[in-house]
Amino acid sequence: MRIVGLINERDVIEKILRHLGLWEPSVRAVPARDPPGEEFVRAGSDPWLDEDPFADCEQEPVIMAS
């Protein structure tokens, strides 16, 4: 998909949406919230990630020719 045009004028957008019956003046975008604080677990801090997930598998070493 390629963008071939952009409408960034509020009046024009409102006119188009009203014509299509899609204009809802009471709908407002909610401002973004702050990122999560320290109470959330950071990636990589789970103990199970420190273990080898393939410890039970027998693996042959791979020798790559150069």
LUMBARO-381122 format. One line per 2 residues: number of its first residue (from 1); their letters; for each residue z, y, x of N, C-alpha, C, CB. Coordinates in Angstrom, 1 decimal. Each point is the difference from the previous one (the first is absolute). Glycine has a CB too. Example, Ala and Ser with C-alpha at 12.3 -4.5 7.8 and 13.67 -1.06 7.14 Angstrom:
BEGIN
1	as	7.8 -5.7 13.2 0.0 1.2 -0.9 0.0 1.2 0.9 1.2 -1.2 -1.9 | -1.9 2.3 1.5 0.0 1.1 0.9 0.8 1.1 -0.8 -2.2 -0.6 1.2
//
This chain:
BEGIN
1	mr	0.0 -1.2 0.8 0.0 1.2 -0.8 0.0 1.2 0.9 1.2 -1.2 -1.9 | -1.9 2.3 1.5 -0.1 1.2 0.8 0.3 1.2 -0.9 -1.7 -1.1 1.5
3	iv	2.5 2.0 -1.0 0.3 1.2 -0.8 -1.2 1.0 0.2 2.5 -0.3 0.3 | -3.0 0.7 -1.4 -1.2 0.9 0.0 0.4 1.4 -0.4 -1.5 -1.9 -0.4
5	gl	2.7 2.1 -0.1 0.4 1.3 -0.4 1.5 0.0 -0.3 -2.2 0.5 -1.0 | 2.8 0.7 1.1 1.4 0.2 -0.2 0.3 1.2 -0.9 0.5 -1.1 2.2
7	in	0.3 1.0 -3.2 0.3 1.1 -0.9 1.5 0.3 0.3 -1.8 -0.6 -1.8 | 2.1 1.7 2.3 1.4 0.3 0.3 0.5 1.3 -0.7 -0.3 -1.1 2.2
9	er	-0.4 1.6 -3.2 0.4 1.1 -0.8 0.6 -0.4 -1.3 -1.9 1.4 1.0 | 3.2 -1.0 -1.2 0.7 -0.5 -1.1 -0.6 0.3 -1.3 2.0 0.3 1.3
11	dv	-2.6 0.9 -1.5 -0.7 0.3 -1.3 -1.1 -0.9 -0.3 0.7 2.4 0.4 | -1.5 -2.7 0.6 -1.2 -0.9 -0.2 0.5 -1.4 -0.3 -1.4 1.4 1.6
13	ie	2.4 -1.9 -0.9 0.5 -1.4 -0.3 0.6 0.0 -1.4 0.5 -0.3 2.5 | 0.2 1.3 -2.9 0.6 0.0 -1.3 -1.1 0.0 -1.1 2.0 1.3 0.9
15	ki	-3.1 -0.5 -0.7 -1.1 0.1 -1.0 -0.6 -1.4 -0.1 -0.4 2.4 0.6 | 0.1 -3.1 0.5 -0.6 -1.3 0.0 0.9 -1.0 -0.7 -1.2 0.5 2.1
17	lr	2.5 -0.5 -1.8 0.9 -1.0 -0.6 0.2 0.3 -1.5 1.1 -0.2 2.2 | -1.0 1.5 -2.6 0.1 0.3 -1.4 -1.3 -0.5 -0.8 1.4 2.0 0.6
19	hl	-2.5 -1.8 0.0 -1.3 -0.5 -0.6 0.1 -1.5 -0.2 -1.3 1.9 1.1 | 1.8 -2.7 -0.1 0.1 -1.4 -0.1 1.2 -0.5 -0.9 -1.1 -0.1 2.3
21	gl	2.0 1.1 -2.7 1.2 -0.4 -0.7 1.0 -0.6 0.8 -1.4 -0.4 -1.9 | 1.4 0.7 3.2 1.0 -0.6 0.9 1.0 1.0 0.6 -1.7 -1.6 0.6
23	we	1.6 2.8 -1.1 0.9 1.1 0.5 1.4 -0.2 -0.6 -1.9 1.6 0.3 | 3.0 -1.7 0.6 1.3 -0.1 -0.5 0.8 1.1 0.8 -0.2 -2.5 -0.5
25	ps	0.4 3.7 -0.1 0.6 1.1 0.7 1.5 -0.3 0.4 -1.6 1.5 -1.2 | 2.2 -2.4 0.5 1.5 -0.2 0.3 0.2 -0.9 1.2 0.4 0.3 -2.5
27	vr	-1.5 -1.0 2.9 0.2 -0.9 1.2 0.0 0.8 1.3 -1.2 -1.8 -1.3 | 2.2 1.6 2.0 0.2 0.7 1.3 0.2 -1.0 1.1 0.9 2.1 -1.1
29	av	-1.4 -1.9 2.3 0.2 -0.9 1.1 1.5 0.2 0.4 -2.4 0.1 0.7 | 3.0 -1.3 -0.4 1.4 0.1 0.5 0.0 0.1 1.5 0.8 -1.5 -1.9
31	pa	0.0 2.4 2.4 0.0 0.2 1.5 0.4 -1.3 0.7 0.5 2.5 -0.3 | -1.0 -2.7 1.5 0.3 -1.2 0.7 1.5 0.0 0.4 -2.3 -0.1 0.9
33	rd	2.9 -1.0 -0.8 1.4 -0.2 0.4 0.1 -0.1 1.5 0.6 -1.0 -2.3 | 0.6 1.1 2.8 0.3 -0.2 1.4 -0.2 -1.5 0.3 1.6 2.0 0.1
35	pp	-1.9 -2.3 1.2 -0.1 -1.4 0.4 1.3 -0.7 -0.2 -1.9 0.5 1.6 | 1.9 -1.8 -1.7 1.3 -0.7 -0.1 0.9 0.2 1.2 -1.1 -1.7 -1.4
37	ge	2.4 1.7 1.1 1.0 0.2 1.1 0.3 -1.2 0.7 1.0 1.8 -1.3 | 0.1 -1.7 2.1 0.4 -1.1 0.9 0.6 -1.2 -0.8 0.5 1.6 1.7
39	ef	-0.3 -1.5 -3.0 0.6 -1.1 -0.8 -1.1 -1.1 -0.1 1.6 1.5 -1.2 | -2.9 -1.2 1.4 -1.0 -1.1 -0.1 -0.2 -0.7 1.3 -1.1 1.3 -1.8
41	vr	0.8 -2.5 1.7 -0.2 -0.8 1.3 -1.3 0.4 0.6 1.3 -2.0 -0.9 | -1.3 2.2 2.2 -1.2 0.4 0.7 -0.8 -1.3 0.4 1.1 2.1 0.9
43	ag	-2.4 -2.0 -0.8 -0.8 -1.1 0.3 0.4 -0.6 1.4 -1.9 0.9 -1.4 | 2.0 -2.2 1.5 0.3 -0.6 1.3 1.5 -0.2 0.2 -2.0 1.1 0.9
45	sd	2.8 -0.7 -1.9 1.5 -0.1 0.2 0.5 -1.3 -0.7 0.2 2.5 0.3 | -1.1 -3.2 -1.0 0.4 -1.2 -0.6 0.2 -1.2 1.0 -1.2 0.7 -2.1
47	pw	2.3 -1.4 2.1 0.3 -1.0 1.0 -1.1 -1.1 0.0 2.5 0.5 -0.3 | -3.0 -0.8 -0.9 -1.0 -1.1 0.0 -1.3 0.3 0.7 1.0 -0.7 -2.2
49	ld	-1.2 2.0 2.4 -1.2 0.4 0.7 0.1 -0.3 1.5 -0.4 1.7 -1.7 | 1.6 -1.9 2.2 0.2 -0.2 1.5 -0.3 -1.5 0.3 1.7 1.8 0.0
51	ed	-1.7 -2.7 -1.0 -0.2 -1.4 0.3 -1.5 -0.3 0.0 2.2 -0.5 -1.0 | -2.6 -0.5 1.7 -1.4 -0.5 0.0 -0.3 -0.7 -1.3 0.1 -0.2 2.6
53	pf	-1.0 0.7 -3.4 -0.3 -0.6 -1.2 -0.7 -1.4 0.1 -0.2 2.3 -1.0 | -0.4 -2.6 2.2 -0.7 -1.2 0.2 0.8 -0.9 1.0 -2.2 1.1 -0.4
55	ad	3.5 -1.0 0.4 0.8 -0.8 1.0 -0.1 -1.5 -0.2 1.6 1.9 0.1 | -1.9 -2.3 -1.4 -0.1 -1.4 -0.3 -1.3 -0.6 0.3 1.7 0.3 -1.7
57	ce	-2.7 0.5 2.0 -1.4 -0.4 0.3 -0.2 -0.3 1.5 -0.8 1.3 -2.0 | 0.1 -2.4 2.2 -0.3 -0.3 1.4 -1.4 0.7 0.3 1.2 -2.3 0.0
59	qe	-1.2 3.1 1.1 -1.1 0.7 0.3 -0.5 -0.3 1.4 0.7 1.8 -1.6 | -2.0 -2.0 1.7 -0.6 -0.2 1.3 -0.3 1.4 0.7 -1.0 -2.3 -0.7
61	pv	1.2 2.4 2.0 -0.3 1.3 0.6 -1.6 0.2 0.0 2.1 -0.1 1.4 | -2.5 1.3 -1.7 -1.4 0.3 0.0 -0.4 0.7 1.3 0.0 0.2 -2.5
63	im	-0.9 -0.8 3.2 -0.5 0.5 1.3 -1.4 0.7 -0.3 1.3 -1.8 1.4 | -1.3 3.0 -1.1 -1.3 0.7 -0.2 -0.7 0.2 1.3 1.0 1.2 -2.0
65	as	-2.3 -1.6 1.9 -0.8 0.1 1.2 -0.5 1.5 0.2 -0.8 -2.4 -0.3 | 0.8 2.8 1.5 -0.5 1.4 0.2 -1.4 0.1 0.6 2.4 0.7 0.2
//
